[in-house]
């Protein structure tokens, strides 16, 4: 049986992720428009992001329901680290553009603290050993920050003004 605080962290994952997706796409929303403006590569259609985020939310619910062993907790650590890495990329984009990036508020207030506190709990209570924790956290942060990142490209005018 899992302790109450670990169970709370497991369920905070789908709740935090759902709120993050709401901030990106519903209220205040505008994430796709934001990316079209600040990211000069070709974006996927809105349907792609709906399916991707819907699958992520369902996956996080499955993790909360099924994490009852070291492997389940390791998958949780990887996932919460991935979301923290993605949240950090939202914050980096907002700082670089000096403008609000949809998803940065829930990333900063929910996903990053959830990662820090739940990782600390799982490691200090020896639910997940250090080697597995380091591997899961490292992989999750890397994938979240570099693969599922909010990537902001400089426009040609920004590059030209820097070189002039």
N, C-alpha and C positions, 0 to 999 in steps of 0.2 A: 504494500500500500504506500502511495506517495504522500509526503507531508503536504499540509494545506498550503504553505507558501510556495512550494514547487508547483503544485496544481494551479495555483493562482497565476504563476508566470506562464504556464502552458496555455491557459485560456486567455491571458493578456495578449498573446501573439496574434490570434485571429481578430481580436477586437481592435488592437492597435493597427494592424494591417488594413482592416476594413475602414477605419477612420482615416488612414493615410490615403486610401484610394478615393474616398469621398472628397477629401480636400483637393486631390489632384483633378478629379473629373466632375464633381457635382457642386460642391460648395467650398470655396468660391469657384473651384474648377479652373478651366482654361489651360490645363497642362499641354495639350496638343498644340494649341495656338502659341503658347510660350515657346515650345520646342521648335515650331515652324519659324518663329522669329529669331531665336538665338542659336539654333543648331542648323547649319547649312547643308547637312546631308539629307538624303531622301528619307522621309519618315514612313512608317507603316500606317495603314488606315486605322481609324478609331476602333473598328471591330477587333483588330489584332490586340489592341491594348485592353479592351473589355475582356476578351477571352483569356489573355495572359494573366490579368489581375484576378479574374474570377477563379481561374485554376489555382493561383497562389493562395487565395482565401480558402478555397476548399482543401488544399493541401495543408494549410496551417490548422484547420479544424481537425483533419485526420491526424496530424501530429499531436494535437492536444488530447485527442481521444485514445491514441495508441501508444504514446510514449510511456512505457512501463519498464523499460530495461535500459541498460547502458547504451545500446544502439539507438533506441528511441530518443534518449536525452542528447546523444551526440547529434542526431539529425536536427533536433530542436536548436542546439547551440549553433550548428552550421546555418540554419535558417534565420535565426535571430541576428547572427553576425552579418549575413547577407543583407538583411533589411537595414541594419545599422550602417553598413557600407553604402547602400543606396541612399539612405538619408543624409549621410555625409556628403555625397555627391550633389544632392539638392542644395545643401548649405554652401558648398563650394561654388555652385552655379549662381546662387543668389549674391554671394560676395563678389564674384567676378563681374557680374552684370550690374551690380548695385541696384537690384530690383527683385521684388518678391518672386520666388519660384514656387509654383503650386506643389505642395508636399513638404516644404521645408519646415513648416510649423509643427506638424505631427511628427516629422522626422526628428526634430530637435527635442520636442517635449515628451514624445512617447517612445519612439523606436530606439533611439540611442540609449536613453535611461533603462529601458526594458532589457536591452542587450547587456549593459553594465551590471545591473542588479541581478538578473537571472544567471548570468555567467558566474558571478561571484558566489551566488547561492549553490549552484550545481558543483562548483569546484571545491568550495570550503566544506561542504557537507559530504565530500568524496563520492558524490553520485556519479560523476565522470572524472576519471583520472586526468592528471596534467597532460600526458602525451596526447590522449584523444582530444582533450579540450583545446590544446594549442593547435592541433591539426584542424579540427572543425572550425574554430574561430578564425584561424589564418586563412583557410580556404574561403570561408563565408565572407570575410571582409574583402578579400581580393575580388571575388566574383561580384559582390555587391557594388564595390567602388569602381571597378574597371569594366565589367561586362554589362551589368544592369545599371549603368551610371547615367546621370543626366550630363550629357557631354555638350559642353558649350564651345563652339568654334568661334574664332574671331572672324568678323567680316573683312573683306578686302580693304574697306576704308579704315578699319581699325589697324590692320597690319601696315597699311601705307602711312598712317599718321605716326606710328611707332618708329618707322624707318626714316622718316623725314627729319 
